Amino acid sequence: KFTLMYITVFVVYVVAYIPANVIIVLPDETKPELFHTLENKSKLIAILVAHRMFIFSHVLNPFILYLFHARYRKEIQKCFGNC
């Protein structure tokens, strides 16, 4: 079960970091064009979400641990059960 948990964390990490890394690797001449000359605001929002998608990896890690790790699940339930 731990192997599946680590594979899931790794897949989420890779999927979350690919868009940000692609934008970083773009040549410097295309970045201003990419962010400032888009007339369609929905495309700009999609690019900004893709640029910040690495945050999703950090947000999803506690949920992945909760699903796969029984001791972590018990401690979380104990912590929030007392509230």
C-alpha positions in Angstrom: 0.0 0.0 0.0 2.9 2.4 0.7 4.2 1.8 -2.8 0.9 2.9 -4.3 0.8 5.9 -2.0 4.3 7.0 -3.1 3.5 6.4 -6.8 0.3 8.5 -6.4 2.3 11.3 -4.7 4.9 11.2 -7.5 2.3 11.2 -10.3 0.5 14.2 -8.7 3.9 16.0 -8.4 4.8 15.4 -12.0 1.4 16.4 -13.4 1.4 19.5 -11.2 4.9 20.7 -12.1 4.9 20.1 -15.9 2.9 23.2 -16.8 5.0 25.5 -14.7 8.2 24.0 -16.0 7.1 24.4 -19.6 6.4 28.1 -19.0 9.8 28.5 -17.3 11.6 26.8 -20.3 10.0 29.1 -22.9 12.3 31.7 -24.4 12.3 35.1 -22.8 10.9 36.7 -25.9 7.7 34.7 -25.8 6.8 35.3 -22.1 5.7 38.9 -22.4 3.7 37.9 -25.5 2.2 35.0 -23.6 1.1 37.0 -20.6 0.3 40.5 -22.0 -1.0 40.3 -25.5 -3.8 37.8 -25.0 -7.1 39.4 -25.9 -9.1 36.5 -24.6 -9.2 36.7 -20.8 -10.1 33.0 -20.3 -6.9 32.0 -22.1 -4.9 34.2 -19.8 -6.6 32.8 -16.7 -5.9 29.2 -18.0 -2.2 30.1 -18.5 -2.0 31.6 -15.0 -3.6 28.6 -13.4 -1.2 26.3 -15.3 1.7 28.5 -14.1 0.6 28.1 -10.5 -0.5 24.5 -10.7 2.5 23.3 -8.6 0.6 24.4 -5.5 -1.9 21.7 -6.1 0.8 19.1 -5.4 1.2 20.5 -1.9 -2.5 20.8 -1.3 -3.2 17.2 -2.4 -0.4 15.5 -0.4 -2.3 15.5 3.0 -5.4 14.0 1.3 -3.3 11.3 -0.4 -1.7 10.5 3.0 -5.2 10.4 4.6 -6.4 7.9 2.0 -3.4 5.5 2.2 -2.0 5.7 5.7 -4.1 4.2 8.5 -2.1 5.7 11.4 -2.2 9.2 9.8 -6.0 8.8 9.4 -6.4 7.8 13.0 -4.4 10.8 14.3 -6.3 13.2 12.1 -9.6 11.8 13.3 -8.5 12.1 16.9 -7.3 15.6 16.4 -10.4 16.9 14.7 -12.7 14.7 16.8 -11.7 16.6 19.9 -12.5 20.0 18.3 
